[in-house]
Each structure stands twice: as C-alpha cells, then as structure tokens.
Amino acid sequence: MLMIALKLFLGLAFAGLGVWLWRRADHWNRLGVVPEDSVEAKRPRPWLRSDRGFGAAIAWERMMAILAWVFAALFMVSTGLELIGFLL
C-alpha cells in the first residue's frame, strides 16, 4: 500500500513539474526573452527573441515538460496495473 501511495505522489509530482516547465516556456515565449538567471554561460545575459538559440531554449523547455508528463503517465499506469492485479 505504501508503494502505491508513493507512486501516486511521484506521478503527481512529475505532472506538476511538467506543468511548471510548460508554463515557464510559454511565459518566456510571450515575453520574448529568456531571463538571465535561466541562461547558463560564463557571463549570462538575457536571451532576446532575435538572439540565436531563443527558439531552441523554448523547444528544450517544452520537451522537458513532455518528458516529465511521460514519467507521470508511467507512474499512473503502473499504479493502475498494480491495483487491478497485473503487477506484484
């Protein structure tokens, strides 16, 4: 029973992470800038929409959101299968 609760919690945590990442990418896209604190470089500066790599940063953030949702779905499917008796 503890494992089922743990899987449900982790599934919800990954789903929340995915929503947070997707909303963050959407916010950056609407503003047209990736903030300085999200840029990893020797001398970070904000990336503007006209800068090279802006679209790639948005796509990467959205891809990480989708990956988090895939893990959330795997946790939920595993929990469902365990509840109906397919997994031990």
N, CA, C and O atoms as a GROMACS GRO file, in nm:
protein
  352
    1MET      N    1   0.082  -0.119   0.000
    1MET     CA    2   0.000   0.000   0.000
    1MET      C    3   0.087   0.126   0.000
    1MET      O    4   0.051   0.227  -0.061
    2LEU      N    5   0.200   0.119   0.069
    2LEU     CA    6   0.291   0.233   0.072
    2LEU      C    7   0.348   0.262  -0.066
    2LEU      O    8   0.364   0.378  -0.104
    3MET      N    9   0.379   0.157  -0.141
    3MET     CA   10   0.433   0.176  -0.276
    3MET      C   11   0.330   0.240  -0.368
    3MET      O   12   0.366   0.323  -0.452
    4ILE      N   13   0.204   0.205  -0.353
    4ILE     CA   14   0.100   0.265  -0.436
    4ILE      C   15   0.090   0.414  -0.405
    4ILE      O   16   0.080   0.496  -0.496
    5ALA      N   17   0.091   0.448  -0.277
    5ALA     CA   18   0.084   0.588  -0.238
    5ALA      C   19   0.207   0.664  -0.288
    5ALA      O   20   0.196   0.778  -0.333
    6LEU      N   21   0.324   0.601  -0.279
    6LEU     CA   22   0.446   0.665  -0.327
    6LEU      C   23   0.441   0.688  -0.478
    6LEU      O   24   0.479   0.794  -0.525
    7LYS      N   25   0.393   0.589  -0.552
    7LYS     CA   26   0.382   0.605  -0.698
    7LYS      C   27   0.282   0.713  -0.735
    7LYS      O   28   0.306   0.790  -0.828
    8LEU      N   29   0.171   0.719  -0.664
    8LEU     CA   30   0.074   0.825  -0.691
    8LEU      C   31   0.134   0.963  -0.661
    8LEU      O   32   0.115   1.057  -0.738
    9PHE      N   33   0.205   0.974  -0.551
    9PHE     CA   34   0.269   1.101  -0.517
    9PHE      C   35   0.372   1.141  -0.623
    9PHE      O   36   0.374   1.256  -0.666
   10LEU      N   37   0.456   1.047  -0.664
   10LEU     CA   38   0.557   1.077  -0.765
   10LEU      C   39   0.494   1.112  -0.900
   10LEU      O   40   0.542   1.200  -0.970
   11GLY      N   41   0.387   1.043  -0.935
   11GLY     CA   42   0.316   1.075  -1.058
   11GLY      C   43   0.262   1.217  -1.056
   11GLY      O   44   0.274   1.290  -1.154
   12LEU      N   45   0.203   1.254  -0.944
   12LEU     CA   46   0.152   1.391  -0.931
   12LEU      C   47   0.266   1.493  -0.929
   12LEU      O   48   0.252   1.602  -0.984
   13ALA      N   49   0.377   1.458  -0.868
   13ALA     CA   50   0.492   1.549  -0.864
   13ALA      C   51   0.548   1.571  -1.004
   13ALA      O   52   0.579   1.684  -1.041
   14PHE      N   53   0.561   1.465  -1.083
   14PHE     CA   54   0.610   1.479  -1.220
   14PHE      C   55   0.511   1.555  -1.306
   14PHE      O   56   0.551   1.634  -1.392
   15ALA      N   57   0.382   1.534  -1.286
   15ALA     CA   58   0.281   1.609  -1.361
   15ALA      C   59   0.291   1.758  -1.327
   15ALA      O   60   0.283   1.842  -1.416
   16GLY      N   61   0.307   1.789  -1.200
   16GLY     CA   62   0.324   1.929  -1.160
   16GLY      C   63   0.450   1.991  -1.217
   16GLY      O   64   0.449   2.107  -1.259
   17LEU      N   65   0.558   1.915  -1.219
   17LEU     CA   66   0.682   1.963  -1.278
   17LEU      C   67   0.664   1.992  -1.426
   17LEU      O   68   0.712   2.093  -1.477
   18GLY      N   69   0.593   1.903  -1.496
   18GLY     CA   70   0.567   1.924  -1.638
   18GLY      C   71   0.485   2.050  -1.663
   18GLY      O   72   0.514   2.126  -1.756
   19VAL      N   73   0.384   2.072  -1.581
   19VAL     CA   74   0.303   2.193  -1.596
   19VAL      C   75   0.388   2.317  -1.570
   19VAL      O   76   0.378   2.416  -1.643
   20TRP      N   77   0.472   2.313  -1.467
   20TRP     CA   78   0.557   2.427  -1.435
   20TRP      C   79   0.653   2.458  -1.549
   20TRP      O   80   0.670   2.574  -1.587
   21LEU      N   81   0.717   2.354  -1.606
   21LEU     CA   82   0.810   2.374  -1.716
   21LEU      C   83   0.740   2.430  -1.839
   21LEU      O   84   0.792   2.520  -1.906
   22TRP      N   85   0.621   2.377  -1.870
   22TRP     CA   86   0.548   2.423  -1.988
   22TRP      C   87   0.506   2.569  -1.971
   22TRP      O   88   0.518   2.649  -2.064
   23ARG      N   89   0.456   2.604  -1.854
   23ARG     CA   90   0.413   2.742  -1.830
   23ARG      C   91   0.532   2.838  -1.832
   23ARG      O   92   0.520   2.952  -1.878
   24ARG      N   93   0.646   2.792  -1.785
   24ARG     CA   94   0.766   2.875  -1.788
   24ARG      C   95   0.810   2.902  -1.932
   24ARG      O   96   0.845   3.015  -1.965
   25ALA      N   97   0.809   2.799  -2.018
   25ALA     CA   98   0.843   2.817  -2.158
   25ALA      C   99   0.742   2.909  -2.227
   25ALA      O  100   0.780   2.994  -2.308
   26ASP      N  101   0.615   2.893  -2.195
   26ASP     CA  102   0.512   2.979  -2.253
   26ASP      C  103   0.532   3.124  -2.210
   26ASP      O  104   0.514   3.216  -2.290
   27HIS      N  105   0.568   3.144  -2.085
   27HIS     CA  106   0.592   3.279  -2.033
   27HIS      C  107   0.711   3.343  -2.105
   27HIS      O  108   0.704   3.460  -2.144
   28TRP      N  109   0.818   3.268  -2.122
   28TRP     CA  110   0.934   3.319  -2.194
   28TRP      C  111   0.896   3.355  -2.337
   28TRP      O  112   0.939   3.459  -2.389
   29ASN      N  113   0.817   3.270  -2.400
   29ASN     CA  114   0.779   3.294  -2.538
   29ASN      C  115   0.693   3.419  -2.550
   29ASN      O  116   0.710   3.497  -2.644
   30ARG      N  117   0.600   3.440  -2.456
   30ARG     CA  118   0.517   3.560  -2.460
   30ARG      C  119   0.598   3.686  -2.435
   30ARG      O  120   0.577   3.787  -2.501
   31LEU      N  121   0.693   3.680  -2.340
   31LEU     CA  122   0.776   3.796  -2.312
   31LEU      C  123   0.878   3.823  -2.422
   31LEU      O  124   0.918   3.938  -2.443
   32GLY      N  125   0.919   3.720  -2.491
   32GLY     CA  126   1.022   3.734  -2.594
   32GLY      C  127   1.162   3.739  -2.538
   32GLY      O  128   1.254   3.788  -2.604
   33VAL      N  129   1.179   3.690  -2.416
   33VAL     CA  130   1.312   3.692  -2.354
   33VAL      C  131   1.325   3.574  -2.257
   33VAL      O  132   1.232   3.541  -2.184
   34VAL      N  133   1.443   3.512  -2.257
   34VAL     CA  134   1.477   3.412  -2.157
   34VAL      C  135   1.555   3.485  -2.048
   34VAL      O  136   1.660   3.542  -2.078
   35PRO      N  137   1.507   3.487  -1.923
   35PRO     CA  138   1.573   3.566  -1.819
   35PRO      C  139   1.718   3.524  -1.794
   35PRO      O  140   1.758   3.411  -1.820
   36GLU      N  141   1.793   3.617  -1.742
   36GLU     CA  142   1.936   3.596  -1.717
   36GLU      C  143   1.962   3.480  -1.623
   36GLU      O  144   2.059   3.406  -1.642
   37ASP      N  145   1.878   3.461  -1.522
   37ASP     CA  146   1.902   3.353  -1.424
   37ASP      C  147   1.875   3.215  -1.481
   37ASP      O  148   1.908   3.115  -1.417
   38SER      N  149   1.815   3.206  -1.600
   38SER     CA  150   1.790   3.077  -1.663
   38SER      C  151   1.891   3.044  -1.772
   38SER      O  152   1.885   2.937  -1.833
   39VAL      N  153   1.985   3.135  -1.798
   39VAL     CA  154   2.087   3.115  -1.901
   39VAL      C  155   2.215   3.069  -1.834
   39VAL      O  156   2.266   3.134  -1.743
   40GLU      N  157   2.267   2.955  -1.880
   40GLU     CA  158   2.392   2.904  -1.824
   40GLU      C  159   2.506   2.942  -1.918
   40GLU      O  160   2.518   2.887  -2.027
   41ALA      N  161   2.589   3.035  -1.875
   41ALA     CA  162   2.703   3.080  -1.953
   41ALA      C  163   2.805   3.142  -1.857
   41ALA      O  164   2.776   3.162  -1.739
   42LYS      N  165   2.924   3.171  -1.909
   42LYS     CA  166   3.025   3.236  -1.823
   42LYS      C  167   2.976   3.373  -1.777
   42LYS      O  168   2.985   3.407  -1.660
   43ARG      N  169   2.925   3.450  -1.870
   43ARG     CA  170   2.867   3.581  -1.839
   43ARG      C  171   2.723   3.582  -1.889
   43ARG      O  172   2.696   3.625  -2.001
   44PRO      N  173   2.631   3.534  -1.805
   44PRO     CA  174   2.492   3.523  -1.853
   44PRO      C  175   2.429   3.660  -1.879
   44PRO      O  176   2.453   3.757  -1.807
   45ARG      N  177   2.351   3.662  -1.983
   45ARG     CA  178   2.270   3.779  -2.015
   45ARG      C  179   2.137   3.727  -2.070
   45ARG      O  180   2.131   3.615  -2.120
   46PRO      N  181   2.034   3.806  -2.062
   46PRO     CA  182   1.904   3.758  -2.113
   46PRO      C  183   1.910   3.731  -2.263
   46PRO      O  184   1.975   3.804  -2.338
   47TRP      N  185   1.842   3.624  -2.306
   47TRP     CA  186   1.831   3.596  -2.449
   47TRP      C  187   1.705   3.662  -2.501
   47TRP      O  188   1.597   3.641  -2.447
   48LEU      N  189   1.719   3.740  -2.605
   48LEU     CA  190   1.604   3.804  -2.668
   48LEU      C  191   1.553   3.716  -2.781
   48LEU      O  192   1.621   3.624  -2.825
   49ARG      N  193   1.431   3.744  -2.826
   49ARG     CA  194   1.372   3.666  -2.934
   49ARG      C  195   1.458   3.667  -3.059
   49ARG      O  196   1.460   3.570  -3.134
   50SER      N  197   1.529   3.776  -3.082
   50SER     CA  198   1.612   3.789  -3.202
   50SER      C  199   1.746   3.715  -3.189
   50SER      O  200   1.815   3.696  -3.288
   51ASP      N  201   1.783   3.674  -3.069
   51ASP     CA  202   1.910   3.604  -3.049
   51ASP      C  203   1.902   3.461  -3.101
   51ASP      O  204   1.798   3.397  -3.100
   52ARG      N  205   2.019   3.415  -3.146
   52ARG     CA  206   2.029   3.278  -3.194
   52ARG      C  207   2.013   3.183  -3.075
   52ARG      O  208   2.078   3.203  -2.972
   53GLY      N  209   1.929   3.084  -3.086
   53GLY     CA  210   1.910   2.987  -2.980
   53GLY      C  211   1.787   3.012  -2.894
   53GLY      O  212   1.756   2.932  -2.806
   54PHE      N  213   1.717   3.123  -2.918
   54PHE     CA  214   1.597   3.150  -2.837
   54PHE      C  215   1.491   3.043  -2.860
   54PHE      O  216   1.435   2.990  -2.765
   55GLY      N  217   1.464   3.012  -2.985
   55GLY     CA  218   1.364   2.909  -3.017
   55GLY      C  219   1.404   2.772  -2.964
   55GLY      O  220   1.320   2.693  -2.922
   56ALA      N  221   1.534   2.744  -2.967
   56ALA     CA  222   1.584   2.616  -2.916
   56ALA      C  223   1.564   2.608  -2.765
   56ALA      O  224   1.533   2.501  -2.712
   57ALA      N  225   1.582   2.720  -2.695
   57ALA     CA  226   1.561   2.720  -2.549
   57ALA      C  227   1.415   2.694  -2.515
   57ALA      O  228   1.385   2.621  -2.421
   58ILE      N  229   1.325   2.754  -2.591
   58ILE     CA  230   1.181   2.732  -2.570
   58ILE      C  231   1.146   2.587  -2.600
   58ILE      O  232   1.073   2.523  -2.524
   59ALA      N  233   1.197   2.535  -2.713
   59ALA     CA  234   1.169   2.396  -2.750
   59ALA      C  235   1.225   2.299  -2.647
   59ALA      O  236   1.160   2.199  -2.615
   60TRP      N  237   1.345   2.327  -2.594
   60TRP     CA  238   1.405   2.239  -2.493
   60TRP      C  239   1.320   2.236  -2.366
   60TRP      O  240   1.297   2.130  -2.309
   61GLU      N  241   1.273   2.353  -2.324
   61GLU     CA  242   1.193   2.360  -2.202
   61GLU      C  243   1.062   2.282  -2.220
   61GLU      O  244   1.017   2.212  -2.129
   62ARG      N  245   1.001   2.295  -2.337
   62ARG     CA  246   0.877   2.222  -2.364
   62ARG      C  247   0.902   2.072  -2.375
   62ARG      O  248   0.819   1.992  -2.333
   63MET      N  249   1.017   2.034  -2.430
   63MET     CA  250   1.050   1.892  -2.440
   63MET      C  251   1.070   1.832  -2.301
   63MET      O  252   1.029   1.718  -2.277
   64MET      N  253   1.130   1.906  -2.211
   64MET     CA  254   1.146   1.859  -2.073
   64MET      C  255   1.010   1.845  -2.004
   64MET      O  256   0.990   1.754  -1.923
   65ALA      N  257   0.917   1.934  -2.036
   65ALA     CA  258   0.781   1.924  -1.981
   65ALA      C  259   0.713   1.797  -2.031
   65ALA      O  260   0.649   1.726  -1.953
   66ILE      N  261   0.727   1.769  -2.158
   66ILE     CA  262   0.666   1.648  -2.215
   66ILE      C  263   0.729   1.523  -2.153
   66ILE      O  264   0.659   1.426  -2.125
   67LEU      N  265   0.860   1.525  -2.133
   67LEU     CA  266   0.928   1.412  -2.071
   67LEU      C  267   0.879   1.390  -1.928
   67LEU      O  268   0.859   1.277  -1.885
   68ALA      N  269   0.859   1.498  -1.854
   68ALA     CA  270   0.805   1.486  -1.718
   68ALA      C  271   0.665   1.427  -1.721
   68ALA      O  272   0.630   1.346  -1.635
   69TRP      N  273   0.582   1.468  -1.819
   69TRP     CA  274   0.447   1.412  -1.831
   69TRP      C  275   0.450   1.264  -1.867
   69TRP      O  276   0.364   1.187  -1.823
   70VAL      N  277   0.549   1.223  -1.947
   70VAL     CA  278   0.562   1.080  -1.980
   70VAL      C  279   0.592   1.000  -1.854
   70VAL      O  280   0.533   0.894  -1.832
   71PHE      N  281   0.683   1.049  -1.771
   71PHE     CA  282   0.712   0.979  -1.645
   71PHE      C  283   0.590   0.977  -1.554
   71PHE      O  284   0.565   0.876  -1.487
   72ALA      N  285   0.516   1.086  -1.550
   72ALA     CA  286   0.393   1.089  -1.469
   72ALA      C  287   0.295   0.985  -1.518
   72ALA      O  288   0.232   0.915  -1.439
   73ALA      N  289   0.280   0.973  -1.650
   73ALA     CA  290   0.189   0.874  -1.706
   73ALA      C  291   0.236   0.732  -1.674
   73ALA      O  292   0.154   0.645  -1.646
   74LEU      N  293   0.367   0.708  -1.679
   74LEU     CA  294   0.418   0.576  -1.645
   74LEU      C  295   0.389   0.540  -1.500
   74LEU      O  296   0.353   0.426  -1.470
   75PHE      N  297   0.405   0.636  -1.410
   75PHE     CA  298   0.372   0.611  -1.269
   75PHE      C  299   0.224   0.579  -1.254
   75PHE      O  300   0.188   0.489  -1.179
   76MET      N  301   0.138   0.653  -1.323
   76MET     CA  302  -0.006   0.631  -1.310
   76MET      C  303  -0.048   0.496  -1.370
   76MET      O  304  -0.130   0.425  -1.312
   77VAL      N  305   0.008   0.461  -1.485
   77VAL     CA  306  -0.023   0.331  -1.546
   77VAL      C  307   0.025   0.218  -1.457
   77VAL      O  308  -0.046   0.119  -1.438
   78SER      N  309   0.145   0.232  -1.401
   78SER     CA  310   0.198   0.129  -1.311
   78SER      C  311   0.108   0.113  -1.188
   78SER      O  312   0.084   0.002  -1.143
   79THR      N  313   0.060   0.224  -1.135
   79THR     CA  314  -0.029   0.218  -1.019
   79THR      C  315  -0.160   0.150  -1.055
   79THR      O  316  -0.211   0.067  -0.980
   80GLY      N  317  -0.215   0.187  -1.170
   80GLY     CA  318  -0.340   0.124  -1.214
   80GLY      C  319  -0.324  -0.025  -1.235
   80GLY      O  320  -0.411  -0.103  -1.193
   81LEU      N  321  -0.215  -0.067  -1.299
   81LEU     CA  322  -0.193  -0.210  -1.320
   81LEU      C  323  -0.172  -0.283  -1.189
   81LEU      O  324  -0.216  -0.397  -1.175
   82GLU      N  325  -0.107  -0.219  -1.094
   82GLU     CA  326  -0.086  -0.283  -0.964
   82GLU      C  327  -0.219  -0.298  -0.890
   82GLU      O  328  -0.242  -0.398  -0.822
   83LEU      N  329  -0.304  -0.198  -0.902
   83LEU     CA  330  -0.433  -0.204  -0.833
   83LEU      C  331  -0.526  -0.313  -0.890
   83LEU      O  332  -0.604  -0.373  -0.815
   84ILE      N  333  -0.517  -0.338  -1.022
   84ILE     CA  334  -0.604  -0.443  -1.079
   84ILE      C  335  -0.538  -0.580  -1.077
   84ILE      O  336  -0.598  -0.678  -1.119
   85GLY      N  337  -0.413  -0.586  -1.028
   85GLY     CA  338  -0.352  -0.715  -1.005
   85GLY      C  339  -0.256  -0.766  -1.111
   85GLY      O  340  -0.214  -0.881  -1.104
   86PHE      N  341  -0.220  -0.686  -1.208
   86PHE     CA  342  -0.126  -0.731  -1.312
   86PHE      C  343   0.018  -0.726  -1.263
   86PHE      O  344   0.100  -0.808  -1.304
   87LEU      N  345   0.050  -0.632  -1.176
   87LEU     CA  346   0.186  -0.621  -1.122
   87LEU      C  347   0.186  -0.662  -0.975
   87LEU      O  348   0.088  -0.640  -0.904
   88LEU      N  349   0.293  -0.721  -0.931
   88LEU     CA  350   0.303  -0.760  -0.790
   88LEU      C  351   0.397  -0.670  -0.717
   88LEU      O  352   0.419  -0.687  -0.597
   0.00000   0.00000   0.00000
